[in-house]
């Protein structure tokens, strides 16, 4: 099956074409560029001459849902499928308020279940650093939320007079010889600490050491580079998860 997969986030939206759970091509637009006209043009350009079976959306920005829904119906001629806990996800939900689980987090967990098996922990490095947990029984059982790396660096810059805004790219030296390098070290070492302690805590909670670890999101590769933990990096995990959910809920 071939479908359009859309991940609407707080700062940007990623749109891709998926076939057989592989992402063939994708583009990303900033939230500020998400006008109806821009969305429609993006869909038309990305689709090209491809014949698609439909579209599926994971959104954490409700204000944009109607805009995307109308643009997708107009360009593809079919209603878009929006991810929620009510769909067939291929996993069970063991959570008191399943409607409060972010659609992107559901997609991440579905992809981890399908690609790696259970139990599993997915760390998603976005605006927030989220951890989602799949139990040995293939159930979504909850998660952990920490501030994301952009929040750390933005807050340091905004709330201090002398600290610059630092782009988290490039090599991280062992000791900071500049303010920029000092912030980079604090970010990467600090987040590796969060990873280690959170995974340790969750392994204890699940009662097992044998657990799959998956990482995704914009800052994942930067943080887990040379990390002494067996994280599998999959930058397209959310989009791949959407493709699985689309197939599970397709009438074709």
Protein Blocks (a to p, Z undefined) as FASTA:
>chain_A
ZZddddddfkbccddddeehiafbdcdddfklmcfklmmmmmmmmnmmaccfbdcdddfb
fklmmmmmmmmmmmnopacddddfkbcehiacddfblmlpcfklmmmmmmmmmmnopcdd
dddddfbdcdddddfkopafbdcddddfklmmmmmmmmpmklccdddedjddfbdcbfkl
mmmmmmmmmmmmmmmmmmmmmmmmnopabdcdddedjklmmmmgopacfcdcdfklmmmm
mmmmmmmmpcZZ
